[in-house]
Amino acid sequence: MNPPKIKNYRIEKLLHRTNNYNIYTAIKISENKKVIIKEPHDNFPNSLSVAQLTNEFEMGKIFHHDNIIGYIDLIHKDTLVFLVKEFFESSSLEEYISKKDIDSEDFLKIALQITEGISDIHRNNLIHKLIKPSNILINPETKQ
């Protein structure tokens, strides 16, 4: 499987593969900035996967909150679509808590940030339907 070639981006590596998407780290060349690129597995994505990425981008780009990943761009290339999001060093909350005992101070710090992020989503009249530890990212060093 070859990584996609996208103008103005240099793909670094495959970070994660879900049932429907490949998630890559990449560099946005014009800014020398590390980003995440999400692409459908299918080289000829159906209208549903294009609609899902488009919808995710349209909803995500309205948020400007420290506890919500920023959405940068939605790129259409031929029949393909790519979603570009902010990158930060992280692991899933699920992975983080499986490897580390969390004291009450860290638990409260993490819980407060999650609550603030979800509150901002709800203030914008949206509902995140997949809130679960595997979908929450945390920087193990800063605990953001």
Backbone hydrogen bonds, N-H to C=O, Kabsch-Sander energy under -0.5 kcal/mol:
donor,donor_aa,acceptor,acceptor_aa,energy
6,I,4,P,-0.6
6,I,9,Y,-0.5
9,Y,6,I,-2.1
10,R,27,I,-2.3
11,I,9,Y,-0.6
12,E,25,T,-3.0
13,K,25,T,-1.1
15,L,13,K,-0.5
15,L,23,I,-3.2
16,H,23,I,-1.8
18,T,21,Y,-2.8
22,N,39,E,-2.9
23,I,16,H,-3.0
24,Y,22,N,-0.5
24,Y,37,I,-3.0
25,T,13,K,-2.4
26,A,35,V,-2.2
27,I,10,R,-2.2
28,K,33,K,-3.4
29,I,8,N,-1.8
29,I,27,I,-1.0
30,S,8,N,-0.5
31,E,28,K,-1.3
32,N,28,K,-1.3
33,K,28,K,-1.5
35,V,26,A,-2.8
36,I,85,K,-2.7
37,I,24,Y,-2.5
38,K,83,L,-2.7
39,E,22,N,-2.5
41,H,20,N,-2.2
50,V,46,N,-1.9
51,A,47,S,-2.5
52,Q,48,L,-2.6
53,L,49,S,-2.2
54,T,50,V,-2.5
55,N,51,A,-2.8
56,E,52,Q,-2.6
57,F,53,L,-2.4
58,E,54,T,-2.8
59,M,55,N,-2.5
60,G,56,E,-2.8
61,K,57,F,-2.5
62,I,59,M,-1.0
63,F,60,G,-1.4
68,I,65,H,-1.9
72,I,84,V,-2.7
73,D,84,V,-1.5
75,I,82,F,-3.0
77,K,75,I,-0.5
77,K,80,L,-2.3
80,L,77,K,-2.8
82,F,75,I,-2.6
83,L,38,K,-2.4
84,V,73,D,-3.0
85,K,36,I,-2.7
85,K,83,L,-0.5
86,E,70,G,-2.8
87,F,34,K,-0.7
91,S,138,I,-2.0
93,L,133,P,-1.0
93,L,136,I,-3.1
94,E,133,P,-1.6
96,Y,92,S,-2.7
97,I,93,L,-2.8
98,S,94,E,-1.2
99,K,95,E,-1.0
99,K,96,Y,-0.7
100,K,96,Y,-0.9
103,D,101,D,-0.6
107,F,103,D,-2.6
108,L,104,S,-2.3
109,K,105,E,-2.1
110,I,106,D,-2.7
111,A,107,F,-2.9
112,L,108,L,-2.5
113,Q,109,K,-1.7
114,I,110,I,-2.3
115,T,111,A,-2.6
116,E,112,L,-2.6
117,G,113,Q,-2.3
118,I,114,I,-2.7
119,S,115,T,-2.5
120,D,116,E,-2.0
121,I,117,G,-1.9
122,H,118,I,-2.5
123,R,119,S,-2.4
124,N,120,D,-1.0
124,N,121,I,-0.7
125,N,122,H,-2.1
126,L,121,I,-1.6
129,K,127,I,-0.7
131,I,128,H,-0.6
132,K,130,L,-0.8
135,N,132,K,-2.3
136,I,133,P,-0.8
137,L,135,N,-0.5
138,I,91,S,-2.8
143,K,139,N,-2.8
